[in-house]
Amino acid sequence: MNEAYENSYKLLMGETTYDKLAEDGMFLLPINHEDPLVTLKYFEQIEDYEKCIKIRDKQNKDEYNIRNNN
C-alpha cells in the first residue's frame, strides 16, 4: 500500500512519469490517484506532514496558475 501512495506522490510532484514507473515492470497506484486529496489524506494518516505541506503548496500553486492564466 505504501508503494502505491509513494508512486502517486512522485507523479503528483512531477518526480516521475508513468513511463518511468513502467520501466521496472508492474507498478501500483491507489484508486483515484489523479485526485491530490487522495494522496494527501494518506500522508496525513501516516503523519508524514512534510509531504502534506508539499502537496498543499503544489495545489495552491496550480490553482493560482489556473486562475491567472484564464
N, C-alpha and C positions, 0 to 999 in steps of 0.2 A: 504494500500500500504506500509506504513512504516513497518508493521509487517512482510510482505514478505521479505523485504530487511534486517531487523534485523535477521530473521531466516537464510537468505543467508549468512550474515556476520558471525553469530555464527558457521555455518557449515564450512565456509571457514577458519576460525581461529581455528577450532578444539575444540570449546567450547561446541558443542553438536553434536548429530548424528541424522540421520533420525528416528531411533527407539525412541530416547528420545523425539523428536518433536511429534511423533505419539502417545506417551503415553497420551497426553492431548486431543487426538482426531484429527480432521482435522487440517491441518496447511497450510499456504500459502507460496509460493516461487515465485520469479519472473521468467519469461521465460528466459532460458539460464543461470540460476543461477550458473551453474558449471564454467562459464567464470568469472574469478575475475574482469575483466574490467566492467562487467555489474553492479556489486555491487559497485565498485569503482566510477563509473560515478554517481550513485545515491547519494552517500555520498558527492561527490563534489558538486552536485546540491543543496543539503540542507546545504552545508558548514560545514559538520562535518569532519573537517580536521584531527582530531586525529585518526579517523577510517581510513581515507585515507592513512595516514602515516603507520598505522599498516598493511593495505592491501599491500601497496607498498613494505614494508620491508619483508613481508612474500613472496611475489612474487620473490623478489630479492634473498632471501634465498633459495627458492625452485629451482630457475633457477641455482644458484650456485651449489647446491647439485646434480642436474641432470648433469651438465657439468663435475663435478669432480668424479662422480660415473661411468661414461662411458668411 
